[in-house]
């Protein structure tokens, strides 16, 4: 990966709908050359998808919470398909510490959250934190483009 790839990633991460023509102008390549680079980054597994960020509250999901779960490793073959099939699960991570699973969920109300927690408790003990506010929303990783000769023209 070179500086041009980093700049393309930086720009796409800021806005995945950035037109190829604009990207090309920022990295001083043709649109087909940028398209080929993006295709290569996708095939290499560096770009894994393109997403629209949606305000959950605008869709009626007023409760976001993080649920810690102490999962017995023997239950993973049953738990993983269960959690994958839960539409309100935004993210599920295996973590270190007392709780081995950290789950981010979104629900319309606390009653539905409570019902879901009850389902989770068949897998182990839980601890839940309800989100009041999000001062730093989900964002991409920091791609340092400050050392590239392209950065003066891309920012």
C-alpha positions in Angstrom: 0.0 0.0 0.0 1.4 3.4 -1.0 0.5 7.0 -0.2 -2.0 7.1 -2.9 -3.9 4.1 -1.5 -3.8 5.8 2.0 -5.2 9.0 0.6 -8.0 7.1 -1.2 -8.8 5.2 2.0 -8.8 8.4 4.0 -11.2 10.1 1.5 -13.5 7.1 1.2 -13.7 6.7 5.0 -14.8 10.3 5.3 -17.5 9.7 2.6 -17.9 6.4 0.9 -20.0 8.0 -1.8 -17.2 10.3 -3.0 -17.2 10.2 -6.8 -14.3 8.5 -8.6 -13.7 11.7 -10.5 -13.2 13.7 -7.3 -10.9 11.0 -5.8 -8.9 11.0 -9.0 -8.5 14.7 -8.8 -7.2 14.5 -5.3 -4.6 11.8 -6.0 -3.6 13.0 -9.5 -4.7 9.8 -11.3 -7.3 8.9 -13.8 -10.7 7.7 -12.7 -10.0 4.2 -14.1 -6.7 4.0 -12.2 -8.5 5.0 -8.9 -11.2 2.4 -9.6 -8.6 -0.3 -10.1 -6.9 0.7 -6.9 -10.2 0.5 -5.0 -10.9 -2.9 -6.5 -7.5 -4.1 -5.4 -8.1 -2.7 -1.9 -11.5 -4.6 -1.8 -10.0 -7.8 -3.0 -7.2 -7.5 -0.4 -9.8 -7.2 2.3 -8.7 -3.7 3.3 -12.0 -2.2 2.2 -14.7 -4.5 3.6 -17.8 -2.6 2.8 -19.6 0.6 2.3 -22.2 1.8 4.8 -24.8 4.5 5.5 -24.9 5.8 9.0 -28.5 6.1 10.2 -29.7 7.9 13.3 -31.3 5.1 15.4 -33.8 7.5 17.1 -35.2 8.6 13.8 -36.1 5.0 13.2 -37.7 4.5 16.6 -34.8 3.0 18.4 -34.5 5.2 21.5 -32.4 2.8 23.6 -28.8 1.9 22.9 -27.0 -0.3 25.4 -23.8 -2.2 25.9 -24.3 -5.7 27.5 -21.5 -7.6 29.0 -21.9 -11.4 29.1 -19.9 -14.0 30.9 -20.1 -16.8 28.4 -18.8 -20.3 29.0 -16.6 -21.2 26.1 -18.4 -24.5 25.7 -21.5 -22.5 24.7 -19.9 -20.6 21.8 -21.3 -23.0 19.1 -24.8 -22.3 20.4 -24.4 -18.7 21.2 -22.8 -17.5 18.0 -25.7 -18.5 15.7 -28.1 -17.1 18.3 -26.5 -13.7 18.5 -25.9 -13.5 14.7 -29.7 -13.9 14.2 -30.7 -11.1 16.6 -31.6 -8.0 14.5 -31.2 -5.6 17.4 -27.5 -6.6 17.9 -25.4 -3.9 16.3 -22.0 -5.4 17.3 -20.8 -8.4 19.3 -17.1 -8.7 20.4 -15.1 -11.3 22.3 -13.2 -9.4 25.0 -10.9 -9.9 28.0 -11.9 -9.6 31.6 -14.6 -11.0 33.8 -17.1 -10.8 30.9 -16.0 -12.5 27.7 -18.6 -10.9 25.4 -19.5 -7.3 24.8 -22.7 -6.7 22.8 -23.9 -3.3 21.5 -27.7 -3.3 21.0 -30.4 -0.9 20.0 -34.1 -1.2 21.0 -37.2 0.9 20.8 -37.8 0.8 24.6 -36.4 -0.6 27.8 -39.1 -3.4 27.9 -37.7 -4.9 24.7 -34.2 -4.5 26.0 -35.2 -6.3 29.2 -36.7 -9.2 27.3 -33.5 -9.6 25.3 -31.4 -9.5 28.4 -33.5 -12.3 29.8 -32.8 -14.4 26.6 -29.1 -13.7 27.0 -29.0 -14.8 30.7 -29.5 -18.4 29.6 -25.9 -18.2 28.4 -24.4 -16.5 31.5 -24.4 -13.5 33.8 -24.9 -10.1 32.2 -24.2 -6.5 33.1 -25.8 -3.7 31.1 -25.0 -0.1 30.5 -27.6 2.1 28.8 -26.1 4.9 26.6 -27.2 8.5 27.6 -25.2 10.2 24.9 -22.4 9.6 22.4 -19.9 12.4 22.3 -17.7 10.5 19.8 -19.8 8.6 17.3 -18.6 5.6 15.3 -15.7 6.6 13.1 -13.0 5.0 11.0 -9.4 4.4 11.9 -6.9 7.2 11.7 -5.1 7.0 8.4 -2.0 9.3 8.6 -1.9 11.2 5.3 0.1 14.2 6.8 3.4 12.8 5.6 2.3 12.3 2.0 3.1 14.7 -0.7 -0.6 14.5 -1.7 -2.0 15.9 1.5 -1.8 19.6 0.7 -4.1 19.0 -2.3 -6.5 16.5 -0.7 -7.5 18.4 2.5 
